[in-house]
């Protein structure tokens, strides 16, 4: 059975069967995905987290598919109807829907018109009609089936037709033909419903709309689904029904001439229109929605990953600025480690604008603390607050810059149990200002505290299946945390519980141990902490760093199991542990003979290369390859813009049809996918990611709607 599953998986994922077999073995042994991806590269031949995840998911699907095949064959055999042909058909199925199609005629059904007719003894009559005798007299034959349940020949004929109708509907080849016709040639048709409540014309585009099923984009499927759910749109699939009716009729009549033909044609048409067409249409619609959901989850995952991977602004003091109108803007001064030093409130925005007092408060804070950056949340009153801060910087020639920070989810964190425990004496809004400031000091550590679904970097996330979305986003969070690694002596419980091999209980145990015993001195000490057994230690140790401990290797991503090899490599390269990260080490690593080191140390290429990378940059932060926050000192107005202007902006969100870029206006500008490249691209994520700083050109300005369309291509 395993072989049956692995071969098609290998072909689909374009990797070797042995890589799949070994990966599954490692997972079966209780190894986590991050651990396998980072420390078992020699076994998997360098598979990354996403590939391992796909192997896991595909294997589960294939196991379920095989189980369903076995169940169906068993259930048909119990009825004494299993043949070699059915076995061959079931074994050839690649989808669960195909298996279900084969099983449908044998399935115990709820009460239907056909089952009621069969219960009245009309099944032999239906079979007689299907034999299509040349000289058949259907009316006369029907007389034989009149009984206390069948009042006349018309009822007998109708019952027989109901049975044939269901046979036609249940036929797997017919269903496959319908499905193929809908998928390849069908069109999604949407119409405006009467008396709907779409006052803002959100779905206007779909009031009279059609598009090929085979090419409709995921975001349009989700918009249509939502419009249908809100009773604004009616939705159907249009396809060549006449062709299917004719094809199915020919299948059942075999084009023979008989008085029975008319009855069969009527039954077939009824069965298709009443049963098969609606059923397959529902199936296609469900499949389209599921595909759209997966695409949306994929987009959300990519965006979330890049958001979590934003580089930290190290050694910076930050003033967090949570904008608001009526209730005032909350301020929080936060040091380089994220500790809150001061809080305040100002009213620079209507309706209670106190500009003079707001300036005085801001200037006092900037004088009291060596603030490097002002982090302004991008919510309500953000642009008004930005204008105030920019004018203040200009008026007083201040040596400080500001940046706009996504505050999505900040209010969720501020009201959470975790925030109350961190800052029990502060109001919700004050906690929010701290969260905004911390988001640029260490984005990962701060964003990890928020339910990923509350971070607004997806499309239609509220329409997505909750369990599937959570599963995928949890994976992204785990992947991000483990790629970066954490300082075991400073990491929060929230961060620690996402480390490979650790749970909420073991994370809590580490924090408690730190309180009772002080900072950990080396990775070996982890073994003494309750709830961390040998397996947990193996899985977690490499991702837990100790920056000022007794063993220099503990600050690197080298796993303790490879310390002996690492020291051997250092000796061969004539380097000491304290040389790690120096120019000498970097130059030596650059010229190292990897193949020779592999042979001498009795190791593998992957392990040796990882050790060399750590020798060259022991404190390397995976996030450093990405753009940091964009710092500004002046504000932009729509009236300042002209078609063709070149600007710099930050990508805030990537969706199926384009990307939203913060260029300093009230609303983010949109780069449509058609304005991204001179060559065809299948998705904006091929070129852009959340957090990217990009050069853009103004393509169109809509002053009425206060919207700007942008282009990645020079104008």
C-alpha positions as CSV (number, residue, x, y, z in Angstrom):
1,X,0.0,0.0,0.0
2,X,2.8,2.4,0.9
3,X,4.4,1.9,-2.5
4,X,1.0,2.6,-4.2
5,X,0.9,5.9,-2.4
6,X,4.5,7.1,-2.7
7,X,5.0,6.7,-6.4
8,X,2.2,9.1,-7.5
9,X,3.2,11.5,-4.8
10,X,6.8,11.6,-6.0
11,X,5.6,12.3,-9.6
12,X,3.3,15.0,-8.4
13,X,5.8,16.7,-6.0
14,X,8.7,16.2,-8.5
15,X,11.0,14.6,-5.9
16,X,12.5,11.2,-5.4
17,X,10.4,8.4,-3.8
18,X,13.3,7.8,-1.3
19,X,13.0,11.5,-0.1
20,X,9.3,10.9,0.6
21,X,9.9,7.6,2.3
22,X,12.6,9.0,4.6
23,X,10.6,12.1,5.4
24,X,7.6,10.0,6.4
25,X,9.9,7.9,8.6
26,X,11.2,10.9,10.3
27,X,7.7,12.3,10.9
28,X,6.6,8.9,12.2
29,X,9.4,9.0,14.7
30,X,8.0,12.2,16.2
31,X,10.4,14.7,14.6
32,X,8.9,18.1,13.8
33,X,8.9,19.8,10.4
34,X,11.3,22.6,11.4
35,X,13.7,20.1,12.9
36,X,13.7,17.8,9.9
37,X,14.1,20.8,7.5
38,X,17.0,22.2,9.5
39,X,18.9,19.3,11.0
40,X,18.1,16.3,8.8
41,X,18.9,17.7,5.4
42,X,21.3,14.8,4.8
43,X,18.4,12.4,5.1
44,X,15.8,14.3,3.1
45,X,18.4,15.7,0.6
46,X,17.6,19.3,1.5
47,X,13.8,19.4,1.5
48,X,12.5,22.6,3.0
49,X,9.5,23.1,5.4
50,X,7.0,23.7,2.6
51,X,8.0,20.5,0.8
52,X,7.8,18.5,4.0
53,X,4.4,20.0,4.7
54,X,3.2,19.0,1.3
55,X,4.5,15.5,1.7
56,X,2.6,15.3,5.0
57,X,-0.7,16.6,3.5
58,X,-0.4,14.6,0.3
59,X,0.3,11.4,2.2
60,X,-2.8,11.9,4.5
61,X,-4.9,12.5,1.4
62,X,-3.6,9.4,-0.4
63,X,-4.1,7.3,2.7
64,X,-7.7,8.5,3.0
65,X,-8.2,7.9,-0.7
66,X,-6.8,4.3,-0.4
67,X,-9.0,3.7,2.7
68,X,-12.1,4.9,0.8
69,X,-11.2,2.6,-2.2
70,X,-10.9,-0.4,0.2
71,X,-14.2,0.5,1.9
72,X,-16.1,0.9,-1.4
73,X,-14.8,-2.5,-2.7
74,X,-15.8,-4.1,0.6
75,X,-19.3,-2.6,0.6
76,X,-19.9,-3.6,-3.0
77,X,-18.6,-7.1,-2.3
78,X,-21.0,-7.4,0.6
79,X,-23.8,-6.9,-1.9
80,X,-22.3,-9.7,-4.1
81,X,-21.8,-7.3,-7.0
82,X,-18.0,-6.8,-7.0
83,X,-16.5,-7.6,-10.4
84,X,-12.9,-7.4,-11.7
85,X,-14.0,-4.4,-13.8
86,X,-15.3,-2.5,-10.8
87,X,-12.0,-3.3,-8.9
88,X,-10.0,-2.0,-11.9
89,X,-12.2,1.2,-12.0
90,X,-11.9,1.8,-8.3
91,X,-8.1,1.2,-8.3
92,X,-7.7,3.7,-11.2
93,X,-9.4,6.6,-9.3
94,X,-7.2,9.6,-8.4
95,X,-9.8,11.6,-6.6
96,X,-12.3,10.8,-3.8
97,X,-15.1,12.2,-6.0
98,X,-14.4,9.5,-8.7
99,X,-14.6,6.7,-6.0
100,X,-17.9,8.1,-4.8
101,X,-19.2,8.2,-8.3
102,X,-18.5,4.4,-8.7
103,X,-20.1,3.6,-5.4
104,X,-23.3,5.8,-5.9
105,X,-25.4,3.2,-7.7
106,X,-24.7,0.7,-4.9
107,X,-25.3,3.1,-2.0
108,X,-28.1,2.7,0.4
109,X,-30.3,5.7,-0.4
110,X,-32.8,7.7,1.5
111,X,-36.3,7.6,0.1
112,X,-36.5,8.8,-3.5
113,X,-39.0,8.6,-6.3
114,X,-37.0,5.7,-7.7
115,X,-36.8,3.8,-4.4
116,X,-40.6,4.3,-3.8
117,X,-41.2,2.9,-7.3
118,X,-38.8,-0.1,-6.7
119,X,-40.7,-0.8,-3.4
120,X,-43.9,-1.1,-5.5
121,X,-42.3,-3.8,-7.6
122,X,-41.6,-1.7,-10.7
123,X,-37.8,-2.4,-11.1
124,X,-38.4,-5.4,-13.4
125,X,-40.6,-3.2,-15.5
126,X,-37.8,-0.6,-15.8
127,X,-35.3,-3.3,-16.8
128,X,-37.8,-4.6,-19.4
129,X,-38.0,-1.1,-20.9
130,X,-34.2,-0.9,-21.1
131,X,-34.1,-4.1,-23.1
132,X,-35.8,-2.2,-25.9
133,X,-37.6,-4.9,-27.7
134,X,-38.5,-4.0,-31.3
135,X,-42.1,-4.9,-31.0
136,X,-42.5,-3.8,-27.4
137,X,-46.0,-2.6,-26.2
138,X,-45.2,-0.5,-23.2
139,X,-48.8,0.2,-22.3
140,X,-49.7,-3.5,-22.4
141,X,-46.6,-4.5,-20.4
142,X,-47.5,-1.9,-17.8
143,X,-50.8,-3.6,-17.1
144,X,-48.9,-6.5,-15.5
145,X,-47.6,-4.3,-12.7
146,X,-51.0,-2.9,-11.5
147,X,-51.6,-3.9,-7.9
148,X,-52.8,-2.5,-4.6
149,X,-49.9,0.0,-4.7
150,X,-50.0,0.8,-8.4
151,X,-53.4,2.1,-9.5
152,X,-53.0,2.2,-13.3
153,X,-50.6,1.8,-16.2
154,X,-49.7,5.5,-16.2
155,X,-48.4,5.2,-12.6
156,X,-46.5,2.0,-13.5
157,X,-44.8,3.7,-16.5
158,X,-43.9,6.8,-14.4
159,X,-42.4,4.6,-11.7
160,X,-40.3,2.7,-14.2
161,X,-39.2,6.1,-15.7
162,X,-38.2,7.3,-12.2
163,X,-36.0,4.2,-11.7
164,X,-34.3,4.7,-15.2
165,X,-33.9,8.5,-14.3
166,X,-32.0,7.6,-11.2
167,X,-29.9,5.0,-13.0
168,X,-28.9,7.6,-15.6
169,X,-28.1,10.1,-12.8
170,X,-26.0,7.6,-10.8
171,X,-24.0,6.3,-13.8
172,X,-20.3,7.1,-13.1
173,X,-19.5,7.6,-16.8
174,X,-22.4,10.0,-17.1
175,X,-21.3,12.0,-14.1
176,X,-17.8,12.2,-15.3
177,X,-19.0,13.4,-18.7
178,X,-21.1,16.1,-17.0
179,X,-18.2,17.1,-14.8
180,X,-15.8,17.3,-17.7
181,X,-18.3,19.4,-19.7
182,X,-18.8,21.9,-16.8
183,X,-15.1,22.1,-15.9
184,X,-13.7,22.5,-19.5
185,X,-16.5,24.3,-21.3
186,X,-19.0,25.6,-18.7
187,X,-19.5,29.2,-17.7
188,X,-20.2,30.7,-14.2
189,X,-23.3,32.9,-14.7
190,X,-24.3,35.5,-12.0
191,X,-27.4,37.6,-12.0
192,X,-28.7,40.3,-9.7
193,X,-31.5,39.2,-7.4
194,X,-34.6,41.3,-6.8
195,X,-35.0,43.2,-3.6
196,X,-31.4,42.7,-2.4
197,X,-29.6,45.0,0.1
198,X,-26.4,45.8,-1.8
199,X,-26.8,49.5,-1.2
200,X,-23.1,50.3,-1.8
201,X,-23.1,48.3,-5.0
202,X,-20.3,46.1,-3.7
203,X,-21.2,43.3,-6.1
204,X,-22.2,45.6,-9.1
205,X,-19.6,43.9,-11.3
206,X,-21.5,40.6,-10.9
207,X,-25.1,41.8,-11.5
208,X,-24.8,40.4,-15.0
209,X,-21.6,38.5,-15.3
210,X,-20.2,35.3,-16.9
211,X,-16.8,33.7,-17.0
212,X,-15.3,30.3,-18.0
213,X,-15.2,27.8,-15.1
214,X,-11.8,26.7,-16.2
215,X,-10.2,30.2,-15.9
216,X,-12.2,32.1,-13.2
217,X,-9.8,33.6,-10.6
218,X,-10.0,32.6,-7.0
219,X,-10.8,36.1,-5.6
220,X,-13.8,36.3,-8.0
221,X,-15.1,33.0,-6.9
222,X,-14.9,34.2,-3.3
223,X,-16.6,37.5,-4.2
224,X,-19.4,35.6,-6.0
225,X,-19.8,33.1,-3.1
226,X,-20.1,36.0,-0.7
227,X,-22.6,37.8,-2.9
228,X,-24.7,34.6,-3.2
229,X,-24.6,34.1,0.6
230,X,-25.8,37.7,1.2
231,X,-28.7,37.0,-1.3
232,X,-27.5,39.7,-3.7
233,X,-26.6,37.2,-6.5
234,X,-28.0,34.1,-8.1
235,X,-25.3,31.8,-9.4
236,X,-25.4,28.9,-11.9
237,X,-23.2,27.1,-14.3
238,X,-24.2,27.2,-18.0
239,X,-23.0,24.3,-20.2
240,X,-24.2,22.3,-23.2
241,X,-27.0,20.3,-21.5
242,X,-28.5,19.2,-24.8
243,X,-25.2,17.4,-25.8
244,X,-25.2,15.6,-22.4
245,X,-28.8,14.6,-22.7
246,X,-28.2,13.2,-26.3
247,X,-25.0,11.4,-25.3
248,X,-26.6,9.8,-22.2
249,X,-29.8,8.8,-24.2
250,X,-27.6,7.1,-26.8
251,X,-25.7,5.3,-24.1
252,X,-28.9,3.9,-22.6
253,X,-30.7,3.2,-26.0
254,X,-27.5,2.2,-27.9
255,X,-29.3,4.0,-30.8
256,X,-31.6,1.0,-31.3
257,X,-35.1,1.4,-32.7
258,X,-37.8,0.5,-30.3
259,X,-41.1,1.9,-28.9
260,X,-39.3,2.1,-25.6
261,X,-36.9,4.8,-26.9
262,X,-39.3,7.7,-26.1
263,X,-39.8,6.6,-22.6
264,X,-36.0,6.2,-22.0
265,X,-35.3,9.6,-23.5
266,X,-37.9,11.2,-21.2
267,X,-36.5,9.4,-18.2
268,X,-32.9,10.2,-19.0
269,X,-33.7,13.9,-19.5
270,X,-35.6,14.0,-16.2
271,X,-32.8,12.2,-14.3
272,X,-30.2,14.6,-15.7
273,X,-32.1,17.8,-15.2
274,X,-33.6,16.9,-11.8
275,X,-30.8,14.9,-10.2
276,X,-27.4,14.8,-12.0
277,X,-27.0,18.4,-13.3
278,X,-27.8,20.1,-9.9
279,X,-25.7,17.5,-8.0
280,X,-22.6,17.9,-10.3
281,X,-23.0,21.6,-10.3
282,X,-23.0,21.7,-6.5
283,X,-19.9,19.5,-6.6
284,X,-18.1,21.8,-9.1
285,X,-19.1,24.9,-7.1
286,X,-17.8,23.3,-3.9
287,X,-14.5,22.3,-5.7
288,X,-14.1,25.9,-7.0
289,X,-14.8,27.3,-3.5
290,X,-12.3,24.9,-1.9
291,X,-9.7,25.7,-4.5
292,X,-10.3,29.4,-3.9
293,X,-10.1,28.9,-0.2
294,X,-6.7,27.1,-0.6
295,X,-5.4,29.9,-2.8
296,X,-6.6,32.5,-0.3
297,X,-5.0,30.6,2.6
298,X,-1.8,30.3,0.5
299,X,-1.7,34.1,-0.1
300,X,-2.5,34.8,3.6
301,X,0.3,32.4,4.6
302,X,2.9,34.0,2.3
303,X,1.9,37.5,3.5
304,X,2.0,36.5,7.1
305,X,5.4,34.9,6.8
306,X,6.9,38.0,5.3
307,X,5.3,40.2,7.9
308,X,6.7,38.0,10.7
309,X,10.1,38.0,8.9
310,X,10.4,41.8,8.9
311,X,13.9,42.7,10.2
312,X,14.0,44.1,13.8
313,X,15.2,47.7,14.3
314,X,18.0,46.8,16.7
315,X,19.3,49.1,19.4
316,X,16.6,51.8,18.7
317,X,14.4,53.7,21.1
318,X,10.9,54.0,19.8
319,X,8.0,56.3,20.5
320,X,4.8,54.3,19.7
321,X,2.0,56.6,18.4
322,X,-1.6,55.1,18.4
323,X,-3.7,57.6,16.4
324,X,-7.3,58.5,17.2
325,X,-9.7,61.4,16.8
326,X,-12.1,61.9,19.7
327,X,-10.2,59.9,22.4
328,X,-6.8,61.3,21.7
329,X,-3.5,59.7,20.4
330,X,-1.9,57.4,22.9
331,X,2.0,57.6,23.2
332,X,4.4,55.0,24.6
333,X,8.2,55.3,24.8
334,X,9.8,51.9,24.5
335,X,13.5,51.1,24.9
336,X,15.7,48.9,22.6
337,X,14.5,45.7,24.5
338,X,10.8,46.6,24.3
339,X,10.5,47.8,27.9
340,X,8.0,50.6,28.4
341,X,9.6,53.7,29.8
342,X,6.8,56.3,29.6
343,X,3.2,56.8,28.5
344,X,1.2,59.9,27.6
345,X,-1.7,61.2,25.5
346,X,-2.0,64.1,23.0
347,X,-4.9,65.6,21.1
348,X,-3.5,66.8,17.7
349,X,-6.6,65.7,15.7
350,X,-10.3,66.9,15.5
351,X,-12.7,67.3,17.2
352,X,-10.6,68.1,20.3
353,X,-7.5,69.4,18.6
354,X,-5.1,70.9,21.1
355,X,-2.1,71.4,18.7
356,X,0.0,73.6,21.0
357,X,-0.3,71.2,24.0
358,X,0.4,68.2,21.8
359,X,3.6,69.7,20.4
360,X,4.8,70.5,24.0
361,X,4.2,67.0,25.1
362,X,5.9,65.5,22.1
363,X,8.9,67.8,22.4
364,X,9.2,67.0,26.1
365,X,9.4,63.3,25.4
366,X,11.9,63.8,22.6
367,X,14.0,65.9,24.9
368,X,13.8,63.4,27.8
369,X,14.6,60.3,25.8
370,X,17.0,59.6,22.9
371,X,14.1,58.5,20.6
372,X,15.3,57.3,17.2
373,X,12.0,56.5,15.5
374,X,8.3,57.4,15.9
375,X,6.1,54.5,15.0
376,X,2.6,55.6,13.9
377,X,-0.2,53.1,13.7
378,X,-2.0,53.0,10.3
379,X,-5.6,52.9,11.7
380,X,-8.1,55.7,12.2
381,X,-6.6,59.2,12.1
382,X,-3.3,57.8,10.9
383,X,-2.7,60.3,8.1
384,X,-3.8,63.2,10.2
385,X,-1.3,62.1,12.9
386,X,1.4,61.6,10.3
387,X,0.9,65.2,9.1
388,X,1.2,66.4,12.7
389,X,4.4,64.4,13.3
390,X,5.9,65.5,9.9
391,X,5.2,69.2,10.6
392,X,6.7,68.9,14.1
393,X,9.9,67.4,12.7
394,X,10.1,70.1,10.0
395,X,9.2,73.0,12.4
396,X,11.8,72.1,15.1
397,X,14.4,70.5,12.8
398,X,14.2,67.3,14.9
399,X,16.8,64.5,14.4
400,X,14.1,61.8,14.4
401,X,12.3,59.9,11.6
402,X,8.9,58.2,11.6
403,X,7.4,55.1,10.0
404,X,3.9,53.9,9.5
405,X,3.2,50.6,11.2
406,X,0.4,48.1,10.5
407,X,-1.6,48.1,13.7
408,X,-3.8,45.1,12.6
409,X,-4.6,43.0,15.6
410,X,-3.1,45.5,18.1
411,X,-6.5,46.1,19.7
412,X,-7.0,42.3,19.9
413,X,-3.6,42.0,21.8
414,X,-4.4,45.0,24.0
415,X,-7.6,43.5,25.3
416,X,-6.1,40.0,25.7
417,X,-5.3,38.1,28.9
418,X,-1.6,38.2,28.0
419,X,-1.6,42.1,27.6
420,X,-3.4,42.4,31.0
421,X,-0.8,40.2,32.6
422,X,2.1,42.3,31.0
423,X,0.6,45.7,31.8
424,X,-2.1,45.3,34.5
425,X,-2.2,49.0,35.4
426,X,-2.6,50.4,31.8
427,X,-5.7,51.1,29.7
428,X,-6.3,49.1,26.6
429,X,-5.3,52.0,24.3
430,X,-2.0,52.5,26.2
431,X,-1.1,48.9,25.7
432,X,-1.9,49.3,22.0
433,X,0.7,52.1,21.7
434,X,3.3,49.8,23.3
435,X,2.4,47.1,20.8
436,X,2.8,49.4,17.8
437,X,6.3,50.5,19.1
438,X,7.4,46.9,19.7
439,X,6.4,45.9,16.2
440,X,9.4,47.6,14.7
441,X,11.8,46.7,17.6
442,X,11.1,43.0,17.1
443,X,8.1,42.3,14.8
444,X,8.2,38.5,15.3
445,X,8.2,38.7,19.1
446,X,5.3,41.1,19.1
447,X,3.1,39.7,16.3
448,X,3.4,36.2,17.8
449,X,1.1,37.4,20.6
450,X,-1.8,38.0,18.2
451,X,-4.1,35.5,16.6
452,X,-2.8,35.3,13.0
453,X,-6.4,35.7,11.6
454,X,-6.5,39.2,13.1
455,X,-3.5,40.3,11.1
456,X,-5.0,41.9,8.0
457,X,-2.7,40.6,5.3
458,X,-5.1,38.2,3.4
459,X,-8.1,38.3,1.2
460,X,-11.6,37.2,2.3
461,X,-10.0,35.6,5.4
462,X,-13.4,35.8,7.2
463,X,-14.9,33.5,4.6
464,X,-12.3,30.8,5.0
465,X,-12.7,27.5,6.8
466,X,-11.5,28.3,10.3
467,X,-9.8,25.0,11.2
468,X,-7.9,24.8,7.9
469,X,-6.8,28.4,8.1
470,X,-5.7,28.1,11.7
471,X,-3.7,24.9,10.9
472,X,-1.9,26.7,8.0
473,X,-1.2,29.9,9.9
474,X,0.1,28.0,12.9
475,X,2.5,26.2,10.6
476,X,3.7,29.6,9.2
477,X,4.2,31.0,12.7
478,X,6.2,27.9,13.7
479,X,8.3,28.0,10.6
480,X,9.1,31.7,11.1
481,X,10.0,31.3,14.8
482,X,12.2,28.4,14.2
483,X,14.0,29.9,11.2
484,X,14.9,32.9,13.3
485,X,15.6,31.0,16.6
486,X,15.2,32.6,20.0
487,X,17.3,33.7,22.9
488,X,16.3,31.2,25.5
489,X,17.1,33.7,28.3
490,X,14.8,36.5,27.0
491,X,12.2,34.9,24.9
492,X,8.6,35.1,26.0
493,X,6.4,32.1,26.7
494,X,4.5,32.9,23.5
495,X,7.7,32.7,21.4
496,X,9.0,29.6,23.2
497,X,5.9,27.5,22.8
498,X,6.3,27.8,19.0
499,X,9.8,26.3,19.1
500,X,10.2,22.8,17.7
501,X,9.7,20.2,20.3
502,X,8.2,22.6,22.9
503,X,4.6,22.9,24.1
504,X,2.8,25.5,26.2
505,X,3.7,23.5,29.3
506,X,7.4,23.2,28.5
507,X,7.6,26.9,27.5
508,X,6.0,27.9,30.8
509,X,8.5,25.5,32.6
510,X,11.5,27.4,30.9
511,X,10.2,30.8,32.0
512,X,9.7,29.5,35.6
513,X,13.2,28.0,35.6
514,X,14.7,31.3,34.6
515,X,12.8,33.0,37.5
516,X,14.1,30.5,40.0
517,X,17.6,29.9,38.8
518,X,18.5,33.0,36.7
519,X,19.8,32.8,33.1
520,X,20.8,29.5,31.5
521,X,24.5,29.2,31.1
522,X,24.5,26.5,28.4
523,X,22.2,24.4,26.3
524,X,23.0,21.3,28.4
525,X,21.1,23.0,31.3
526,X,17.9,22.7,29.3
527,X,17.9,19.0,30.2
528,X,17.5,19.9,33.9
529,X,14.2,21.8,33.2
530,X,11.0,19.9,34.1
531,X,8.9,18.8,31.0
532,X,11.9,18.8,28.7
533,X,12.8,15.2,28.0
534,X,15.5,13.8,25.6
535,X,13.2,14.1,22.5
536,X,12.1,17.6,23.4
537,X,15.8,18.6,23.9
538,X,16.8,17.0,20.6
539,X,14.1,18.8,18.7
540,X,14.4,22.2,20.4
541,X,18.1,22.7,21.3
542,X,19.3,24.0,17.9
543,X,16.7,26.7,17.9
544,X,17.3,28.0,21.4
545,X,20.3,30.3,21.6
546,X,22.4,31.3,24.6
547,X,24.3,34.5,23.7
548,X,26.5,35.0,26.7
549,X,26.9,31.4,28.0
550,X,29.9,29.2,28.8
551,X,30.0,27.6,25.4
552,X,30.5,29.8,22.4
553,X,28.7,27.3,20.1
554,X,25.5,27.7,22.1
555,X,25.0,31.1,20.5
556,X,24.9,29.6,17.0
557,X,22.3,27.5,15.1
558,X,24.7,24.5,15.2
559,X,22.9,21.6,16.9
560,X,24.7,20.2,20.0
561,X,24.8,16.8,18.3
562,X,27.2,18.4,15.8
563,X,29.5,20.2,18.3
564,X,32.3,17.6,17.9
565,X,32.2,18.0,14.2
566,X,32.1,21.8,14.4
567,X,35.2,21.8,16.7
568,X,37.0,19.5,14.3
569,X,36.2,21.9,11.4
570,X,37.5,24.8,13.4
571,X,40.7,22.9,14.1
572,X,41.2,22.0,10.5
573,X,40.6,25.6,9.4
574,X,43.0,26.8,12.2
575,X,40.4,28.9,13.9
576,X,39.4,29.3,17.5
577,X,35.8,29.6,18.7
578,X,36.3,33.2,19.5
579,X,37.3,33.8,15.9
580,X,33.8,33.0,14.7
581,X,32.2,35.9,13.0
582,X,35.5,37.8,12.4
583,X,36.8,38.9,9.0
584,X,39.5,36.1,9.3
585,X,36.7,33.5,9.8
586,X,34.7,34.8,6.9
587,X,37.7,34.8,4.6
588,X,38.8,31.3,5.8
589,X,35.3,29.9,5.2
590,X,35.1,31.4,1.8
591,X,38.2,29.5,0.7
592,X,37.4,26.2,2.6
593,X,37.3,22.9,0.7
594,X,33.9,21.6,1.6
595,X,34.4,18.1,0.0
596,X,37.6,17.6,1.9
597,X,36.0,18.7,5.2
598,X,33.2,16.2,4.6
599,X,35.7,13.4,4.0
600,X,38.0,14.3,7.0
601,X,35.1,14.8,9.5
602,X,33.1,11.8,8.3
603,X,30.1,14.0,7.9
604,X,27.8,15.2,5.0
605,X,27.8,18.2,2.8
606,X,24.7,19.8,4.4
607,X,26.0,19.6,8.0
608,X,29.4,20.9,7.0
609,X,28.0,23.8,5.0
610,X,25.7,24.8,7.9
611,X,28.7,24.7,10.3
612,X,30.7,26.9,7.9
613,X,27.9,29.4,7.6
614,X,27.7,29.6,11.5
615,X,31.5,30.0,11.7
616,X,31.3,33.0,9.3
617,X,28.2,34.6,10.9
618,X,27.4,33.0,14.3
619,X,24.7,35.6,15.2
620,X,23.3,35.8,11.6
621,X,19.6,36.8,11.6
622,X,17.6,35.1,8.9
623,X,15.5,38.2,8.6
624,X,18.4,40.5,7.6
625,X,17.8,39.6,3.9
626,X,14.5,41.5,3.9
627,X,13.7,45.2,3.8
628,X,13.3,47.0,7.1
629,X,10.6,49.6,7.8
630,X,10.6,52.6,5.5
631,X,11.5,55.7,7.4
632,X,10.0,59.1,6.5
633,X,10.3,62.7,7.6
634,X,7.6,64.3,5.4
635,X,4.0,63.7,4.4
636,X,2.5,63.3,1.0
637,X,-0.9,64.6,-0.2
638,X,-3.0,63.5,-3.1
639,X,-2.7,67.0,-4.6
640,X,1.1,66.6,-4.7
641,X,0.8,63.7,-7.2
642,X,0.9,63.7,-11.0
643,X,0.6,60.9,-13.5
644,X,4.0,59.5,-14.1
645,X,5.5,60.5,-10.7
646,X,8.1,58.1,-9.3
647,X,7.6,57.2,-5.6
648,X,8.9,54.8,-3.0
649,X,6.5,52.8,-0.9
650,X,6.0,49.7,1.3
651,X,4.0,46.7,0.2
652,X,1.2,46.3,2.8
653,X,-0.8,43.4,1.3
654,X,-0.5,41.0,-1.7
655,X,-3.7,39.6,-3.1
656,X,-4.6,37.6,-6.2
657,X,-5.2,40.6,-8.4
658,X,-2.4,42.9,-7.3
659,X,-0.6,44.5,-4.3
660,X,-1.5,47.4,-2.1
661,X,1.4,49.8,-1.4
662,X,1.7,52.5,1.2
663,X,3.1,55.6,-0.5
664,X,2.2,57.9,2.3
665,X,-1.4,58.7,1.4
666,X,-4.6,58.1,3.4
667,X,-5.4,55.0,1.3
668,X,-2.8,52.5,0.0
669,X,-2.3,52.6,-3.8
670,X,-3.0,49.5,-5.9
671,X,-0.6,47.9,-8.3
672,X,-2.8,45.7,-10.5
673,X,-1.2,42.5,-11.7
674,X,-1.3,43.8,-15.3
675,X,1.0,46.7,-14.3
676,X,3.7,44.6,-12.6
677,X,5.6,43.1,-15.5
678,X,6.0,43.2,-19.3
679,X,6.0,39.4,-19.1
680,X,3.0,37.3,-18.0
681,X,3.0,36.3,-14.3
682,X,0.5,34.0,-12.7
683,X,0.4,35.7,-9.3
684,X,1.7,39.0,-7.8
685,X,3.6,37.0,-5.1
686,X,6.1,36.1,-7.9
687,X,7.4,39.7,-7.8
688,X,6.3,41.2,-4.5
689,X,6.0,40.4,-0.8
690,X,4.6,42.1,2.2
691,X,7.2,44.5,3.6
692,X,9.1,45.1,0.3
693,X,10.2,48.6,-0.3
694,X,9.5,49.3,-4.0
695,X,9.8,52.0,-6.6
696,X,6.4,52.7,-8.2
697,X,5.0,55.1,-10.8
698,X,1.6,56.9,-10.6
699,X,-0.6,55.4,-13.3
700,X,-3.9,56.9,-12.5
701,X,-5.4,59.3,-9.9
702,X,-9.1,59.1,-8.9
703,X,-9.7,62.4,-6.9
704,X,-13.3,61.6,-6.3
705,X,-12.6,58.3,-4.6
706,X,-9.2,59.4,-3.3
707,X,-7.6,56.4,-4.8
708,X,-4.3,56.0,-6.7
709,X,-3.4,53.3,-9.2
710,X,0.3,52.5,-9.4
711,X,2.7,50.7,-11.8
712,X,5.9,48.8,-11.2
713,X,6.8,49.6,-14.8
714,X,8.3,53.0,-15.5
715,X,5.8,55.4,-17.1
